Amino acid sequence: MPTEPLPFQILPSILAADFTRLGEEIRRAEEAGADGLHLDIMDGHFVRNISFGPDVVRAVRRCTRLPLSVHLMIQRPDLYVREFAEAGANLILIHVEAPCDVRNVLRDIRGLGIRAGLTLNPETPLECLWTVAEASWLDEVLLMTVHPGFGGQKFLRAVVSKIRALREQCPRLDISVDGGIGNATAAECAAVGANVFIAGTTLFRAADMRAAIQSLRKSIQAALGATEAKG
């Protein structure tokens, strides 16, 4: 008997928010029906850009009760997971490509009582996941659909086959996608197994974020319905 698809979630990415009025932007996302918020942490080494650190995560936590997904695009996540957990993260995602003991970092995150996940860059083979982790250690895998570091990039369609393969291997794992996510690309990813959709520009630059989130939901639901009909 086929398993029921996992519930899907839409997470606005704070990186695309107007930081001159961050509190208002967070409330706007909350009122628009976001399922959580995504925060990209960049150190200028692992990726070329620099974003923000634990203090901003802490400020966001004070503004909302929504779950916070914190994506560490940093060279040494092992040195910082406790700080981000204490700042209010509900999920910490680290990169499989990070030059540290990824196994130990995942254990540390779990030991702090929060969800743990791994991220793969677009060019990283899916097999690299299983060289550093077992599926039972992971709450989520984020498959980047752009090269990490900057918002507003074009969706990389080559990642779609990777999403499908991961879903076949792990039917009950949360699979998130980030980069170039709009109605059409979210539907494409949903059809092959993604269930967490991270969108920055599409949502924060929309004149009506509620309408934008509703439109994303409809596109995802239509794709899931079409997939079920084929099955």
Short mmCIF file of the C-alpha atoms (twelve columns), coordinates in Angstrom:
data_MODEL
# 
_entry.id   MODEL 
# 
loop_
_atom_site.group_PDB 
_atom_site.id 
_atom_site.type_symbol 
_atom_site.label_atom_id 
_atom_site.label_alt_id 
_atom_site.label_comp_id 
_atom_site.label_asym_id 
_atom_site.label_seq_id 
_atom_site.Cartn_x 
_atom_site.Cartn_y 
_atom_site.Cartn_z 
_atom_site.pdbx_PDB_model_num 
ATOM 1   C CA . MET A 1   0.000  0.000  0.000   1 
ATOM 2   C CA . PRO A 2   1.487  3.411  -0.946  1 
ATOM 3   C CA . THR A 3   2.381  5.740  1.930   1 
ATOM 4   C CA . GLU A 4   0.588  9.028  2.412   1 
ATOM 5   C CA . PRO A 5   2.610  12.030 1.209   1 
ATOM 6   C CA . LEU A 6   4.175  14.130 3.952   1 
ATOM 7   C CA . PRO A 7   2.466  17.431 4.801   1 
ATOM 8   C CA . PHE A 8   4.045  20.275 2.852   1 
ATOM 9   C CA . GLN A 9   5.347  23.520 4.292   1 
ATOM 10  C CA . ILE A 10  6.142  26.948 2.866   1 
ATOM 11  C CA . LEU A 11  8.953  28.895 4.527   1 
ATOM 12  C CA . PRO A 12  9.745  32.491 3.565   1 
ATOM 13  C CA . SER A 13  13.491 33.114 3.569   1 
ATOM 14  C CA . ILE A 14  14.457 36.069 5.758   1 
ATOM 15  C CA . LEU A 15  17.430 36.881 3.518   1 
ATOM 16  C CA . ALA A 16  14.991 38.547 1.075   1 
ATOM 17  C CA . ALA A 17  13.244 40.628 3.764   1 
ATOM 18  C CA . ASP A 18  13.630 44.375 4.218   1 
ATOM 19  C CA . PHE A 19  16.055 44.505 7.148   1 
ATOM 20  C CA . THR A 20  15.216 48.137 7.893   1 
ATOM 21  C CA . ARG A 21  11.876 46.869 9.242   1 
ATOM 22  C CA . LEU A 22  12.571 43.242 10.056  1 
ATOM 23  C CA . GLY A 23  9.966  42.919 12.798  1 
ATOM 24  C CA . GLU A 24  7.220  44.080 10.443  1 
ATOM 25  C CA . GLU A 25  8.445  41.710 7.725   1 
ATOM 26  C CA . ILE A 26  8.308  38.755 10.112  1 
ATOM 27  C CA . ARG A 27  4.769  39.656 11.194  1 
ATOM 28  C CA . ARG A 28  3.800  40.009 7.536   1 
ATOM 29  C CA . ALA A 29  5.031  36.481 6.824   1 
ATOM 30  C CA . GLU A 30  3.266  35.123 9.882   1 
ATOM 31  C CA . GLU A 31  -0.031 36.799 8.979   1 
ATOM 32  C CA . ALA A 32  0.314  35.631 5.367   1 
ATOM 33  C CA . GLY A 33  0.182  31.996 6.499   1 
ATOM 34  C CA . ALA A 34  3.844  30.938 6.486   1 
ATOM 35  C CA . ASP A 35  4.512  27.568 8.109   1 
ATOM 36  C CA . GLY A 36  7.891  28.691 9.411   1 
ATOM 37  C CA . LEU A 37  10.819 30.978 8.614   1 
ATOM 38  C CA . HIS A 38  14.139 30.137 7.001   1 
ATOM 39  C CA . LEU A 39  17.348 31.919 8.016   1 
ATOM 40  C CA . ASP A 40  20.518 31.665 5.912   1 
ATOM 41  C CA . ILE A 41  23.748 32.136 7.866   1 
ATOM 42  C CA . MET A 42  26.745 32.981 5.651   1 
ATOM 43  C CA . ASP A 43  30.284 33.572 6.851   1 
ATOM 44  C CA . GLY A 44  32.082 34.890 3.751   1 
ATOM 45  C CA . HIS A 45  34.254 31.739 3.624   1 
ATOM 46  C CA . PHE A 46  32.057 28.744 2.871   1 
ATOM 47  C CA . VAL A 47  30.138 31.047 0.525   1 
ATOM 48  C CA . ARG A 48  31.246 34.461 -0.691  1 
ATOM 49  C CA . ASN A 49  28.433 36.430 0.895   1 
ATOM 50  C CA . ILE A 50  28.063 37.454 4.566   1 
ATOM 51  C CA . SER A 51  24.602 37.598 6.128   1 
ATOM 52  C CA . PHE A 52  24.026 37.592 9.892   1 
ATOM 53  C CA . GLY A 53  24.638 35.622 13.072  1 
ATOM 54  C CA . PRO A 54  22.975 34.385 16.266  1 
ATOM 55  C CA . ASP A 55  21.868 37.845 17.400  1 
ATOM 56  C CA . VAL A 56  19.581 38.226 14.386  1 
ATOM 57  C CA . VAL A 57  18.193 34.724 14.929  1 
ATOM 58  C CA . ARG A 58  17.528 35.704 18.540  1 
ATOM 59  C CA . ALA A 59  15.750 38.881 17.408  1 
ATOM 60  C CA . VAL A 60  13.604 36.916 14.962  1 
ATOM 61  C CA . ARG A 61  12.751 34.436 17.725  1 
ATOM 62  C CA . ARG A 62  11.462 37.297 19.884  1 
ATOM 63  C CA . CYS A 63  9.137  38.387 17.059  1 
ATOM 64  C CA . THR A 64  7.437  35.084 16.295  1 
ATOM 65  C CA . ARG A 65  6.461  31.639 17.499  1 
ATOM 66  C CA . LEU A 66  6.854  30.151 14.038  1 
ATOM 67  C CA . PRO A 67  9.443  27.366 13.724  1 
ATOM 68  C CA . LEU A 68  12.866 28.665 12.663  1 
ATOM 69  C CA . SER A 69  14.899 26.697 10.126  1 
ATOM 70  C CA . VAL A 70  18.514 27.860 10.389  1 
ATOM 71  C CA . HIS A 71  20.800 26.991 7.467   1 
ATOM 72  C CA . LEU A 72  24.487 27.242 8.353   1 
ATOM 73  C CA . MET A 73  26.422 28.036 5.186   1 
ATOM 74  C CA . ILE A 74  29.579 28.368 7.230   1 
ATOM 75  C CA . GLN A 75  33.032 26.815 7.258   1 
ATOM 76  C CA . ARG A 76  32.933 25.509 10.845  1 
ATOM 77  C CA . PRO A 77  29.357 24.746 11.925  1 
ATOM 78  C CA . ASP A 78  30.761 22.596 14.731  1 
ATOM 79  C CA . LEU A 79  31.849 25.778 16.546  1 
ATOM 80  C CA . TYR A 80  28.464 27.480 16.397  1 
ATOM 81  C CA . VAL A 81  25.553 25.044 16.636  1 
ATOM 82  C CA . ARG A 82  25.058 25.626 20.362  1 
ATOM 83  C CA . GLU A 83  24.860 29.401 19.850  1 
ATOM 84  C CA . PHE A 84  22.222 29.065 17.156  1 
ATOM 85  C CA . ALA A 85  20.251 26.526 19.165  1 
ATOM 86  C CA . GLU A 86  20.254 28.845 22.172  1 
ATOM 87  C CA . ALA A 87  19.228 31.738 19.898  1 
ATOM 88  C CA . GLY A 88  16.000 29.911 19.058  1 
ATOM 89  C CA . ALA A 89  16.524 27.573 16.098  1 
ATOM 90  C CA . ASN A 90  14.097 24.659 15.833  1 
ATOM 91  C CA . LEU A 91  16.080 23.016 13.018  1 
ATOM 92  C CA . ILE A 92  19.748 23.447 12.153  1 
ATOM 93  C CA . LEU A 93  20.917 22.465 8.682   1 
ATOM 94  C CA . ILE A 94  24.627 22.024 8.029   1 
ATOM 95  C CA . HIS A 95  26.378 21.262 4.743   1 
ATOM 96  C CA . VAL A 96  27.649 17.815 3.881   1 
ATOM 97  C CA . GLU A 97  30.543 19.685 2.185   1 
ATOM 98  C CA . ALA A 98  31.613 21.486 5.399   1 
ATOM 99  C CA . PRO A 99  35.240 20.745 6.403   1 
ATOM 100 C CA . CYS A 100 34.425 19.328 9.833   1 
ATOM 101 C CA . ASP A 101 33.255 16.062 11.392  1 
ATOM 102 C CA . VAL A 102 29.691 16.203 10.071  1 
ATOM 103 C CA . ARG A 103 28.650 13.071 11.985  1 
ATOM 104 C CA . ASN A 104 29.602 14.636 15.308  1 
ATOM 105 C CA . VAL A 105 27.885 17.915 14.473  1 
ATOM 106 C CA . LEU A 106 24.619 16.101 13.709  1 
ATOM 107 C CA . ARG A 107 24.894 14.302 17.047  1 
ATOM 108 C CA . ASP A 108 25.568 17.626 18.789  1 
ATOM 109 C CA . ILE A 109 22.489 19.220 17.215  1 
ATOM 110 C CA . ARG A 110 20.292 16.301 18.256  1 
ATOM 111 C CA . GLY A 111 21.851 16.455 21.725  1 
ATOM 112 C CA . LEU A 112 20.685 20.062 22.033  1 
ATOM 113 C CA . GLY A 113 17.099 18.861 21.637  1 
ATOM 114 C CA . ILE A 114 16.393 20.286 18.194  1 
ATOM 115 C CA . ARG A 115 15.963 18.874 14.702  1 
ATOM 116 C CA . ALA A 116 19.054 18.163 12.601  1 
ATOM 117 C CA . GLY A 117 19.482 18.235 8.848   1 
ATOM 118 C CA . LEU A 118 21.997 18.122 6.029   1 
ATOM 119 C CA . THR A 119 22.262 20.329 2.955   1 
ATOM 120 C CA . LEU A 120 23.714 19.385 -0.427  1 
ATOM 121 C CA . ASN A 121 24.973 21.846 -3.015  1 
ATOM 122 C CA . PRO A 122 23.603 21.297 -6.539  1 
ATOM 123 C CA . GLU A 123 26.755 19.578 -7.842  1 
ATOM 124 C CA . THR A 124 27.180 17.275 -4.806  1 
ATOM 125 C CA . PRO A 125 26.103 13.673 -5.513  1 
ATOM 126 C CA . LEU A 126 23.321 12.307 -3.354  1 
ATOM 127 C CA . GLU A 127 25.556 9.423  -2.340  1 
ATOM 128 C CA . CYS A 128 27.663 11.826 -0.280  1 
ATOM 129 C CA . LEU A 129 24.846 11.956 2.286   1 
ATOM 130 C CA . TRP A 130 25.361 8.356  3.286   1 
ATOM 131 C CA . THR A 131 29.128 8.686  3.684   1 
ATOM 132 C CA . VAL A 132 28.578 11.014 6.658   1 
ATOM 133 C CA . ALA A 133 25.156 10.089 8.046   1 
ATOM 134 C CA . GLU A 134 22.492 7.444  8.399   1 
ATOM 135 C CA . ALA A 135 18.918 8.285  7.467   1 
ATOM 136 C CA . SER A 136 17.825 7.779  11.088  1 
ATOM 137 C CA . TRP A 137 20.079 10.667 12.168  1 
ATOM 138 C CA . LEU A 138 18.338 13.140 9.867   1 
ATOM 139 C CA . ASP A 139 15.089 15.048 10.261  1 
ATOM 140 C CA . GLU A 140 15.464 16.901 6.968   1 
ATOM 141 C CA . VAL A 141 17.641 17.119 3.874   1 
ATOM 142 C CA . LEU A 142 17.842 20.405 1.982   1 
ATOM 143 C CA . LEU A 143 18.695 20.079 -1.695  1 
ATOM 144 C CA . MET A 144 19.914 23.420 -2.992  1 
ATOM 145 C CA . THR A 145 18.341 24.260 -6.340  1 
ATOM 146 C CA . VAL A 146 20.751 27.169 -6.892  1 
ATOM 147 C CA . HIS A 147 24.393 27.666 -5.963  1 
ATOM 148 C CA . PRO A 148 24.319 28.932 -2.361  1 
ATOM 149 C CA . GLY A 149 25.314 32.422 -1.351  1 
ATOM 150 C CA . PHE A 150 23.002 34.844 -3.124  1 
ATOM 151 C CA . GLY A 151 19.262 35.236 -3.618  1 
ATOM 152 C CA . GLY A 152 17.376 35.715 -6.874  1 
ATOM 153 C CA . GLN A 153 19.158 32.985 -8.863  1 
ATOM 154 C CA . LYS A 154 17.627 30.790 -11.555 1 
ATOM 155 C CA . PHE A 155 16.342 27.356 -10.566 1 
ATOM 156 C CA . LEU A 156 18.679 24.495 -11.544 1 
ATOM 157 C CA . ARG A 157 16.440 21.835 -13.079 1 
ATOM 158 C CA . ALA A 158 19.152 19.159 -12.893 1 
ATOM 159 C CA . VAL A 159 18.434 18.841 -9.148  1 
ATOM 160 C CA . VAL A 160 14.924 17.472 -9.819  1 
ATOM 161 C CA . SER A 161 16.216 13.949 -10.428 1 
ATOM 162 C CA . LYS A 162 18.101 14.117 -7.132  1 
ATOM 163 C CA . ILE A 163 14.870 14.982 -5.287  1 
ATOM 164 C CA . ARG A 164 13.130 11.988 -6.860  1 
ATOM 165 C CA . ALA A 165 15.972 9.623  -5.957  1 
ATOM 166 C CA . LEU A 166 16.100 10.809 -2.339  1 
ATOM 167 C CA . ARG A 167 12.347 10.435 -1.917  1 
ATOM 168 C CA . GLU A 168 12.524 6.876  -3.238  1 
ATOM 169 C CA . GLN A 169 15.240 6.094  -0.690  1 
ATOM 170 C CA . CYS A 170 13.618 7.916  2.254   1 
ATOM 171 C CA . PRO A 171 9.796  7.958  2.052   1 
ATOM 172 C CA . ARG A 172 9.282  9.650  5.454   1 
ATOM 173 C CA . LEU A 173 12.122 12.202 5.440   1 
ATOM 174 C CA . ASP A 174 11.412 15.923 5.087   1 
ATOM 175 C CA . ILE A 175 12.991 17.070 1.806   1 
ATOM 176 C CA . SER A 176 13.355 20.799 1.365   1 
ATOM 177 C CA . VAL A 177 14.291 22.837 -1.689  1 
ATOM 178 C CA . ASP A 178 15.720 26.342 -1.793  1 
ATOM 179 C CA . GLY A 179 16.557 28.558 -4.754  1 
ATOM 180 C CA . GLY A 180 14.452 29.903 -7.593  1 
ATOM 181 C CA . ILE A 181 11.261 28.569 -5.997  1 
ATOM 182 C CA . GLY A 182 8.053  29.944 -7.529  1 
ATOM 183 C CA . ASN A 183 4.757  28.408 -8.584  1 
ATOM 184 C CA . ALA A 184 6.104  26.356 -11.494 1 
ATOM 185 C CA . THR A 185 9.321  25.165 -9.841  1 
ATOM 186 C CA . ALA A 186 7.591  24.362 -6.525  1 
ATOM 187 C CA . ALA A 187 5.086  22.226 -8.432  1 
ATOM 188 C CA . GLU A 188 7.901  20.470 -10.281 1 
ATOM 189 C CA . CYS A 189 9.689  19.687 -7.029  1 
ATOM 190 C CA . ALA A 190 6.498  18.596 -5.261  1 
ATOM 191 C CA . ALA A 191 5.704  16.158 -8.045  1 
ATOM 192 C CA . VAL A 192 8.929  14.233 -7.368  1 
ATOM 193 C CA . GLY A 193 8.839  14.296 -3.573  1 
ATOM 194 C CA . ALA A 194 9.871  17.635 -2.035  1 
ATOM 195 C CA . ASN A 195 7.621  18.738 0.835   1 
ATOM 196 C CA . VAL A 196 9.336  21.839 2.276   1 
ATOM 197 C CA . PHE A 197 9.528  24.873 -0.011  1 
ATOM 198 C CA . ILE A 198 11.810 27.790 0.851   1 
ATOM 199 C CA . ALA A 199 11.188 30.991 -1.080  1 
ATOM 200 C CA . GLY A 200 12.722 34.411 -0.584  1 
ATOM 201 C CA . THR A 201 12.259 36.809 -3.476  1 
ATOM 202 C CA . THR A 202 8.984  35.202 -4.583  1 
ATOM 203 C CA . LEU A 203 7.381  35.934 -1.210  1 
ATOM 204 C CA . PHE A 204 9.065  38.950 0.370   1 
ATOM 205 C CA . ARG A 205 9.071  40.931 -2.878  1 
ATOM 206 C CA . ALA A 206 5.387  40.171 -3.524  1 
ATOM 207 C CA . ALA A 207 2.971  43.070 -3.087  1 
ATOM 208 C CA . ASP A 208 0.607  40.657 -1.307  1 
ATOM 209 C CA . MET A 209 2.490  37.886 0.470   1 
ATOM 210 C CA . ARG A 210 -0.696 36.124 1.548   1 
ATOM 211 C CA . ALA A 211 -1.799 35.845 -2.076  1 
ATOM 212 C CA . ALA A 212 1.690  34.664 -3.074  1 
ATOM 213 C CA . ILE A 213 1.688  31.912 -0.425  1 
ATOM 214 C CA . GLN A 214 -1.828 30.847 -1.394  1 
ATOM 215 C CA . SER A 215 -0.775 30.688 -5.024  1 
ATOM 216 C CA . LEU A 216 2.232  28.513 -4.117  1 
ATOM 217 C CA . ARG A 217 -0.016 26.200 -2.099  1 
ATOM 218 C CA . LYS A 218 -2.430 25.791 -4.996  1 
ATOM 219 C CA . SER A 219 0.410  24.987 -7.397  1 
ATOM 220 C CA . ILE A 220 1.857  22.396 -5.015  1 
ATOM 221 C CA . GLN A 221 -1.544 20.826 -4.313  1 
ATOM 222 C CA . ALA A 222 -2.278 20.613 -8.038  1 
ATOM 223 C CA . ALA A 223 1.049  18.866 -8.642  1 
ATOM 224 C CA . LEU A 224 0.407  16.404 -5.816  1 
ATOM 225 C CA . GLY A 225 -3.076 15.722 -7.122  1 
ATOM 226 C CA . ALA A 226 -1.742 15.043 -10.596 1 
ATOM 227 C CA . THR A 227 0.922  12.717 -9.158  1 
ATOM 228 C CA . GLU A 228 -1.672 10.754 -7.154  1 
ATOM 229 C CA . ALA A 229 -3.867 10.436 -10.234 1 
ATOM 230 C CA . LYS A 230 -0.969 8.965  -12.216 1 
ATOM 231 C CA . GLY A 231 -0.193 6.569  -9.377  1 
# 
